């Protein structure tokens, strides 16, 4: 399967105890995340290489960093939340 045939998806790093979906209810997801001390957005900002990248490259860098965060699982409850992207999205998982 070539890159243009791959299913287009978005993913975000979250935690298994957060009852909010970061795609559907970001504000409440973020409040919960901060209240628990996870600071997921700040963590991803530190570990994700995104300087001078195209949108597609930035999404690939984010996905890689999120997958590594799940593999390391420093908080013990890191998960990836997925959704199918809009057809015009240029992000590919």
Phi, psi and omega per residue, in radians:
X1 nan 2.215 3.125
X2 -1.471 2.968 -3.030
X3 -1.045 -0.615 -3.122
X4 -1.249 -0.297 3.137
X5 -1.661 -0.097 -3.102
X6 -1.204 2.546 3.095
X7 -1.149 2.336 -3.111
X8 -1.542 2.139 3.140
X9 -2.408 2.738 2.958
X10 -1.975 2.570 3.021
X11 -2.440 2.616 3.080
X12 -2.335 2.580 3.072
X13 -1.392 2.402 3.115
X14 -2.578 -2.924 3.066
X15 -2.232 2.633 -3.058
X16 -1.172 -0.360 -3.130
X17 -1.591 -0.085 -3.135
X18 -1.428 2.033 -3.065
X19 -1.340 -0.095 -3.078
X20 -1.790 2.519 3.090
X21 -1.539 2.150 -3.090
X22 -1.131 -0.384 3.081
X23 -1.349 -0.689 -3.003
X24 -1.630 -0.501 -3.055
X25 -2.539 1.130 -3.024
X26 -1.043 -0.738 -3.081
X27 -1.011 -0.896 3.127
X28 -1.195 -0.635 3.079
X29 -1.033 -0.821 -3.114
X30 -1.114 -0.779 3.123
X31 -1.031 -0.776 3.115
X32 -1.090 -0.807 -3.111
X33 -1.033 -0.792 3.127
X34 -1.188 -0.759 -3.129
X35 -1.043 -0.605 3.124
X36 -1.433 -0.134 3.114
X37 1.445 0.243 -3.132
X38 -1.326 -0.679 3.128
X39 0.884 0.851 -3.055
X40 -1.033 -0.745 -3.133
X41 -1.096 -0.764 3.130
X42 -1.152 -0.694 3.093
X43 -1.040 -0.852 -3.123
X44 -1.134 -0.610 3.098
X45 -1.107 -0.576 3.131
X46 -1.333 -0.673 -2.990
X47 -1.714 -0.236 -3.078
X48 -1.619 2.096 3.100
X49 -1.361 1.994 -3.079
X50 -2.451 0.308 -3.134
X51 -1.379 2.287 3.070
X52 0.990 0.714 3.122
X53 -1.975 2.658 3.003
X54 -1.251 2.927 3.099
X55 -0.988 -0.753 -3.132
X56 -1.103 -0.791 3.133
X57 -1.163 -0.658 3.119
X58 -1.127 -0.730 3.112
X59 -1.104 -0.732 3.110
X60 -1.099 -0.715 3.112
X61 -1.136 -0.725 3.105
X62 -1.091 -0.821 -3.128
X63 -1.028 -0.750 3.133
X64 -1.093 -0.814 3.139
X65 -1.114 -0.693 3.131
X66 -1.155 -0.736 3.100
X67 -1.095 -0.683 3.088
X68 -1.161 -0.653 3.106
X69 -1.110 -0.692 3.103
X70 -1.181 -0.716 3.129
X71 -1.116 -0.747 3.108
X72 -1.264 -0.690 3.062
X73 0.840 0.939 -3.071
X74 -1.080 -0.525 3.115
X75 -1.589 -0.160 3.128
X76 1.454 -0.003 -3.095
X77 -2.528 0.447 3.133
X78 -1.268 2.409 3.091
X79 -2.442 2.863 2.992
X80 -1.868 2.367 3.073
X81 -1.894 2.230 -3.086
X82 -1.986 2.716 2.917
X83 -2.660 2.633 3.078
X84 -1.251 2.332 -3.112
X85 -1.395 2.839 3.067
X86 -1.125 2.661 -3.102
X87 -1.010 -0.472 -3.132
X88 -1.584 0.089 3.127
X89 -1.161 2.478 3.076
X90 -1.744 0.161 3.139
X91 -1.584 2.340 3.105
X92 -2.239 2.265 3.126
X93 -1.289 nan nan
